[in-house]
Amino acid sequence: MQKENRLARREDFNKVYRYGKSVANMQLVLYTLPRPQQTQFRLGVSVSKKLGNAVVRNRIRRLLKEIVRHHGDSLPGGIDLILIARKPAVDLTYQELEKCVLHVMKRASLLSKRPIRAEVKS
C-alpha cells in the first residue's frame, strides 16, 4: 500500500472513531469518514492482541491491506477507512477474508462498481 493511502496518526484514527460511521459483520468492523477535500482513500488496520501473537496479528494486517489494495480502484476517493479484525477472522483463508471485506464495504455503500475478481482455475 502506498504511503499516501495509509492512515497512521493517532489523531486521524481518533477522528474516524469519533465522527465516522461503522458497519460490521462477524469477522470485521469498518469505520468510514468522508474527507471531501482529498482525492484518495486512506486505510488504517487495527488488530487487537486478543487475536493472537505478533505473527498472527501481522498476517491478518497484511491480508487486509492486500485485499483493500487489490480492490482500491472500486473505492471512492476522499474517505478514511479503519478495518478492525474480530476473533473469527484469525481462522479465515484469503478468499474468505476477501469476501468478508467486500461484504462490509458493500454494507457501507463504498463499492462504486462491481469488483473484478481474478480467479485461477486449475
trRosetta pair geometry for C-beta under 8 A, 3 or more apart (Angstrom, degrees):
i j d omega theta_ij theta_ji phi_ij phi_ji
1 5 5.2 -116 178 87 98 118
1 6 6.2 119 119 -70 119 87
1 43 6.7 -93 -153 55 154 123
1 65 5.1 -97 -26 -175 129 111
1 68 7.4 18 -95 86 126 106
1 69 5.2 -130 -84 -79 80 117
2 5 5.0 80 64 12 80 107
2 6 7.7 -139 100 -22 43 89
3 6 5.9 -51 -157 13 38 117
4 40 5.8 59 131 75 110 155
4 42 7.6 -101 151 -94 52 92
5 40 6.0 -95 -89 153 78 124
5 41 6.5 34 -140 86 90 68
5 42 5.8 -178 -165 -115 40 51
5 43 6.0 13 156 15 88 93
5 69 7.8 113 113 -100 155 82
5 72 7.2 -22 -139 -133 152 140
6 42 6.3 -12 89 -157 15 91
6 43 6.8 -48 -117 62 39 69
6 44 7.4 81 -176 -83 60 65
7 12 5.3 -149 -164 124 91 133
7 13 6.6 122 147 -72 111 73
7 16 7.3 15 -169 -23 151 149
7 42 4.3 111 -61 141 87 108
7 43 5.8 -143 5 93 102 17
7 44 3.4 -77 81 -46 115 99
7 80 5.7 96 -96 -154 137 99
7 81 7.3 -167 -12 61 142 53
7 82 6.7 -94 85 -81 153 81
8 12 7.2 56 54 44 40 137
8 44 7.2 -177 -66 -102 32 101
9 12 4.5 92 67 3 89 104
9 13 7.2 -156 97 -4 48 84
10 13 5.7 -54 -150 36 35 112
10 14 6.2 33 154 -18 68 107
11 14 5.7 -55 -146 39 31 112
11 15 6.3 35 154 -23 64 105
12 15 5.7 -52 -148 33 31 113
12 16 6.6 28 155 -16 63 104
12 42 7.5 -54 172 114 142 146
12 44 7.3 158 110 -48 110 141
12 80 6.7 -152 177 -140 101 148
13 16 6.0 -60 -153 37 31 108
13 17 6.3 29 153 -17 67 108
13 44 5.7 -148 -95 149 94 171
13 46 7.7 103 -144 -65 129 123
13 82 6.5 94 -135 -97 79 140
14 17 5.6 -54 -144 39 32 112
14 18 6.0 25 159 -16 67 112
15 18 6.0 -59 -141 40 26 106
15 19 5.9 -21 176 23 65 113
15 20 7.8 83 126 -28 60 98
15 33 6.7 156 125 145 87 175
15 80 7.7 49 93 70 104 165
16 19 7.1 -73 -124 56 19 78
16 20 4.4 11 -172 -20 62 140
16 31 5.1 108 150 126 104 125
16 32 7.6 -80 -159 -174 104 6
16 33 4.5 -135 -121 -3 73 132
16 44 7.3 171 36 33 158 132
16 80 4.9 -120 -90 114 123 127
16 81 7.9 137 -151 -134 147 5
16 82 5.3 134 118 -16 145 123
17 20 6.7 -11 -65 34 10 107
17 31 6.2 -35 -92 -145 49 166
17 82 7.3 -21 -64 37 75 162
19 33 5.8 73 92 -124 93 124
20 31 4.5 84 105 175 139 95
20 32 5.4 170 -167 78 113 32
20 33 3.6 -85 -88 -60 102 92
20 80 7.1 -104 -87 83 136 102
20 82 7.5 132 71 19 165 109
21 31 7.1 159 79 -151 34 59
21 32 5.6 -21 59 59 84 88
21 33 7.6 151 13 -78 65 56
21 108 7.3 151 101 -138 110 100
22 29 5.9 -7 -167 -178 114 100
22 30 6.7 152 -153 81 60 47
22 31 5.0 -28 -94 -94 82 71
22 32 7.8 162 -89 15 34 70
23 29 7.5 159 83 -159 40 55
23 30 5.0 -16 62 61 88 100
23 32 7.6 13 6 -1 103 111
23 104 5.3 149 109 -165 107 84
23 107 4.6 164 -177 106 138 112
23 108 4.3 -141 7 -67 149 92
24 28 6.8 -162 -144 101 63 51
24 29 4.4 -17 -102 -108 102 74
24 30 7.1 180 -81 19 49 67
24 104 6.8 -4 -123 -120 20 118
25 28 6.0 26 49 49 87 76
25 100 6.1 -149 74 -155 137 89
25 103 5.6 23 -37 110 156 126
25 104 5.5 -124 -3 -71 104 94
25 107 7.4 155 -51 -3 100 152
26 86 6.8 -129 153 78 46 144
26 88 5.5 -1 139 43 100 152
26 100 8.0 -93 61 -131 75 122
27 85 7.2 -30 165 -151 74 67
27 86 5.5 -162 -162 52 27 101
27 88 4.9 -96 -97 86 78 102
27 89 4.3 112 -170 -72 96 85
27 92 6.6 30 -135 -32 147 147
27 97 7.3 -144 150 -120 149 67
27 100 4.5 -34 65 -155 136 154
28 83 5.9 -31 -161 -163 118 92
28 84 6.7 137 -162 72 62 54
28 85 6.2 -33 -104 -108 74 46
28 86 6.4 -139 -70 5 24 94
28 89 6.3 82 -62 -77 77 134
28 100 5.5 130 0 147 119 113
28 101 6.5 67 -8 -90 171 58
28 104 5.2 -98 91 -27 118 153
29 83 7.5 145 76 -159 52 43
29 84 4.2 -11 57 57 101 109
29 86 6.8 94 -18 -45 89 104
29 104 7.6 170 -145 -140 15 149
30 81 6.5 -28 -163 -160 94 95
30 82 7.2 153 -155 78 45 53
30 83 5.8 -13 -102 -102 74 67
30 84 7.7 -158 -69 21 31 75
30 104 4.3 141 -9 148 131 127
30 105 6.8 -175 -127 -73 172 56
30 107 8.0 138 46 69 130 104
30 108 5.6 -95 102 -38 132 146
31 81 7.1 145 79 -159 59 43
31 82 4.2 1 51 51 108 103
31 84 7.5 53 -10 -13 100 107
32 79 5.9 -13 -162 -178 97 115
32 80 7.0 149 -156 80 45 57
32 81 5.8 -9 -101 -102 73 69
32 108 5.5 128 -15 -175 143 138
32 110 6.8 -156 -101 -78 149 122
33 79 6.9 153 77 -162 42 66
33 80 4.6 -10 59 56 95 106
34 78 6.3 27 -167 131 74 93
34 79 5.4 -39 -110 -104 51 81
34 80 8.0 -142 -66 19 6 75
35 38 4.5 17 115 23 115 115
35 42 7.9 23 17 14 146 110
35 78 4.9 -141 79 -172 70 71
35 79 6.3 178 21 -89 81 23
35 80 5.9 73 -23 -24 118 93
36 78 5.5 53 -115 174 23 142
37 78 7.1 148 52 -133 32 115
38 42 7.9 -17 136 -21 161 105
38 77 6.8 -139 119 160 75 91
38 78 4.5 153 76 -111 75 71
39 77 4.5 -18 177 169 47 143
39 78 6.0 -8 -95 -52 18 88
40 77 5.3 -43 -85 -141 24 95
40 78 7.3 82 41 -49 20 44
41 72 7.1 -155 50 -150 122 88
41 75 5.0 -34 -17 128 156 132
41 76 7.0 105 -64 85 113 50
41 77 6.1 -125 -37 -128 71 38
41 78 7.2 -36 -78 32 58 20
41 79 4.9 -15 -116 63 92 81
41 80 7.3 164 -164 -88 68 25
41 81 6.1 20 177 -5 115 111
42 79 7.7 -158 29 97 65 44
42 80 5.0 -16 63 -115 100 73
42 81 7.0 179 88 28 49 71
43 65 6.8 148 111 -119 139 74
43 68 5.3 112 -104 129 161 161
43 81 4.9 -17 -109 71 69 104
43 82 7.6 147 -163 -91 52 34
43 83 7.0 3 -166 -1 100 103
44 80 7.5 14 1 -179 104 94
44 81 7.1 -179 29 95 65 55
44 82 4.5 -18 71 -109 101 81
44 83 7.5 -179 90 25 51 64
45 60 8.0 179 169 120 128 83
45 61 4.9 138 112 -137 141 81
45 64 5.1 135 -121 91 135 136
45 65 6.1 -87 -29 -57 145 89
45 82 7.4 172 -85 -159 24 59
45 83 5.1 -15 -115 65 73 97
45 84 7.9 158 -164 -84 50 35
45 85 7.5 30 -175 -22 94 100
46 82 6.3 22 -5 180 110 104
46 83 7.2 -179 28 89 69 48
46 84 4.6 -17 70 -106 106 79
46 85 7.3 -161 91 15 56 73
47 51 5.7 -73 179 37 90 147
47 57 4.4 155 114 -153 129 88
47 60 5.1 135 -113 85 145 125
47 61 5.4 -108 -6 -60 137 93
47 84 7.7 168 -78 -154 41 52
47 85 4.7 11 -109 37 84 122
48 51 5.5 116 71 -12 75 96
48 57 7.9 -139 74 -113 26 117
48 84 7.9 40 -27 -168 95 95
48 85 7.5 -144 15 73 76 83
49 57 7.2 -32 -101 -69 45 144
50 87 7.0 -62 122 -82 104 98
51 56 6.1 -155 125 122 91 119
51 57 5.9 119 78 -88 115 81
51 60 6.8 -36 140 1 151 159
51 85 6.2 28 -88 107 160 115
51 86 8.0 164 -91 163 114 19
51 87 6.1 -162 -108 -106 77 55
51 89 7.4 -26 -138 66 134 97
51 90 5.5 175 -172 -69 96 118
52 55 7.4 -72 132 69 115 71
52 56 3.0 -9 98 67 140 153
52 57 6.1 -170 72 -41 84 74
52 90 5.9 122 -23 -127 129 135
53 56 5.6 97 53 13 60 101
53 57 7.1 -123 109 -2 30 96
54 57 5.7 -58 -141 42 32 110
54 58 5.9 28 163 -17 69 110
55 58 6.2 -58 -144 39 23 106
55 59 6.4 27 155 -23 60 108
56 59 5.8 -56 -150 32 28 113
56 60 6.6 25 155 -15 64 105
56 90 6.0 7 -176 -139 121 107
57 60 6.0 -57 -152 37 31 108
57 61 6.3 30 152 -19 66 109
58 61 5.4 -53 -143 39 35 115
58 62 6.1 36 157 -20 68 105
59 62 5.9 -55 -147 37 28 109
59 63 6.4 27 155 -17 63 108
60 63 5.8 -56 -147 38 30 111
60 64 6.3 28 157 -18 65 108
60 85 5.0 26 161 -92 139 171
60 89 6.0 82 -138 126 126 115
60 90 6.7 -58 -71 -100 129 57
60 97 7.9 -164 -140 -128 74 148
61 64 6.0 -57 -146 37 27 109
61 65 6.4 24 157 -15 63 109
61 85 7.9 -106 -68 -15 58 137
62 65 5.9 -58 -146 39 29 109
62 66 6.2 28 157 -19 65 109
63 66 5.8 -58 -147 38 29 110
63 67 6.3 30 156 -21 65 106
63 94 6.0 -142 -143 -113 115 78
63 97 5.5 29 145 103 130 160
64 67 5.8 -53 -148 34 30 112
64 68 6.5 24 157 -12 64 106
64 83 5.2 -168 -176 99 137 149
64 85 6.8 -122 -54 -64 142 111
64 97 7.1 -101 -79 165 67 125
64 101 6.7 157 -136 -89 75 133
65 68 6.0 -58 -147 41 31 106
65 69 6.1 33 154 -21 66 109
66 69 5.5 -53 -143 37 31 113
66 70 6.2 34 156 -23 64 106
67 70 5.8 -55 -149 34 28 113
67 71 6.5 -4 161 9 64 110
67 94 7.7 -180 -72 -167 104 80
67 97 6.5 -130 -55 119 150 98
67 98 4.9 -166 -127 -107 121 76
67 101 4.9 115 132 38 143 165
68 71 6.3 -72 -142 55 29 90
68 72 6.2 64 151 -71 65 83
68 75 7.6 20 -165 -37 85 147
68 81 7.3 -179 -136 92 143 148
68 83 7.4 -146 -53 -24 134 142
68 101 6.9 -122 -64 -178 75 143
69 72 5.4 -16 -149 -29 31 121
70 98 7.9 -31 69 -126 140 119
71 74 5.0 -40 178 32 83 119
71 75 6.8 91 125 -32 81 95
71 101 7.7 162 32 117 145 121
71 102 7.0 -174 -99 -90 170 93
71 105 7.7 168 121 44 143 173
71 111 7.7 -45 171 -112 122 101
71 115 4.9 -21 -129 -127 111 132
72 75 5.6 -53 -154 23 44 115
74 111 5.0 -7 154 -145 117 79
74 112 5.8 -174 -175 40 57 79
74 113 5.7 -121 -129 56 86 72
74 114 7.7 -87 -126 104 129 13
74 115 4.8 -56 -49 -88 163 82
75 79 7.1 -125 168 55 105 125
75 81 7.8 -67 -152 -33 144 144
75 105 7.5 -83 -96 -154 94 133
75 110 5.8 -9 -129 161 79 106
75 111 7.2 -49 -86 -102 52 48
75 112 7.1 124 -144 -4 7 102
76 79 5.7 72 85 -10 94 129
76 110 6.5 -125 12 -160 95 69
76 112 5.6 120 -65 -56 79 119
79 110 7.3 -164 109 -131 166 108
81 110 7.8 55 -93 -128 126 157
83 101 7.1 -11 -124 -121 141 99
83 104 7.9 125 -121 85 93 149
85 89 4.3 -112 -162 64 98 154
85 90 7.7 103 158 -56 124 66
86 89 5.7 114 60 -9 57 105
87 90 6.3 -36 -174 -1 47 113
88 91 6.6 -61 -169 35 53 101
88 92 7.2 61 142 -38 74 106
89 92 5.6 -51 -156 14 46 122
89 97 6.4 75 -156 -114 90 102
89 100 7.1 -149 -108 92 95 165
92 96 4.0 -133 -163 93 102 119
92 97 4.5 131 114 -58 129 84
92 100 6.9 -38 -148 -6 170 137
93 96 4.9 92 50 12 74 102
93 97 6.9 -142 92 -4 36 90
94 97 5.9 -61 -146 40 27 109
94 98 6.1 32 155 -23 65 108
95 98 5.6 -51 -146 34 29 115
95 99 6.5 34 152 -21 62 104
96 99 5.6 -51 -152 33 33 115
96 100 6.6 33 150 -18 64 104
97 100 5.5 -53 -150 36 36 113
97 101 6.4 37 152 -20 67 103
98 101 5.8 -52 -146 35 32 110
98 102 6.3 28 156 -14 65 107
99 102 6.0 -58 -147 40 28 108
99 103 6.3 34 151 -26 62 107
100 103 5.5 -52 -148 31 31 116
100 104 6.7 23 158 -12 65 101
101 104 6.3 -57 -151 38 31 102
101 105 6.3 27 153 -15 65 111
102 105 5.6 -57 -144 42 32 112
102 106 6.1 37 155 -23 66 106
102 111 7.2 37 -155 -65 79 142
102 115 6.2 -107 -122 22 124 149
103 106 5.8 -54 -147 34 27 111
103 107 6.4 27 154 -17 62 106
104 107 5.5 -52 -146 38 35 113
104 108 6.3 28 155 -12 66 108
105 108 5.7 -60 -145 44 32 106
105 110 4.4 -83 -168 58 84 120
105 111 5.4 88 130 -43 110 94
106 109 7.5 33 -179 -78 34 32
106 110 7.5 -89 -69 42 23 77
106 111 5.6 -18 -89 12 66 125
111 114 7.3 57 151 -103 125 27
111 115 6.2 -76 -145 -38 129 95
